[in-house]
Amino acid sequence: MEGKINFFFDEEGDVLDITFGEPRNAVAKELKNDIAIRVDPKTGEIVGIVILNFMRRFRLKKKTEKIELPVKVTITTS
């Protein structure tokens, strides 16, 4: 994955969509607990993460508590 990371929040649907690079067609694959990855069906590359019930998670937890995603991230600079 190269490029920028975009964050889109749908307040009405309470969905946070994190996109790696430019938005593109993808298939969602649920991991667990309303968290899914978005995968490019042609390349198999992970192109985003979707978190359902995003704000509700914060209301149920202490504000200082973190929300962990079941993914590993590698960041490099060019």
N, C-alpha and C positions, 0 to 999 in steps of 0.2 A: 504494500500500500504506500502510495506516495501522494503528497499534496496536503490539502487542508482538511480539518475536521469541522463539520457543521453540526450545530445543535438546533433542533427545531422542537418547540414545545407546543402541543395542542392542548390548550387549557380546558376546552369543553370536553374533550375525550380523555384528558389526564394522561397523555402519552408523550414521552420524550423519545425523539428519534435522533440518533447520532449517526451521521453519515461520514464515511471516510472518502475524501475526494469529491468529485462531482456526483450529484444524485443520479442514479441509474436504476434500471429495472432489476429487481431482485426477488428472491423467494425467501420468505421468513421461515425459520426453523426454531421452534420453541426449545429453550434450554431448561428453564425451571422457573417457577414462581413469577409468571408474567414477564419474563425476560426472554427475548428472542434475538437471534442474529439474522442479519439479512445477507444472503449469499447470491452472488452472480451465478445464474444457472449455466452459463456457458463456460466459465473459468473455474468455478468452485471457490473463488476468492470471497472472503468476508468483506462486505462493503458497508456494513453498519450494524448498529445495535438498537433494538426497540425495547423500551421499558414501559409497560402498561401500569396504570395506577401509580404514577410517579409521585405526585404530591401527597397522595394518601399514605405512601410509605413514610414520608417525613412526618406527617401528623401522628402516625402510630408509634414513631420512634422519638427518642429524645433528640432535640435539634443538634446536639453535638455528636450524635452517633452517625457513623458513616454507613453508606449503602455500598455493599461490595458486589461487583459484577463477576460472574464466573468466566472471565477471559484473561489472557495474558497479553500485554502490549509491549512492543519494542519500538522505541523512538530513536531515530538517528538523524543526524544533520548532514547536509551535503556540502 
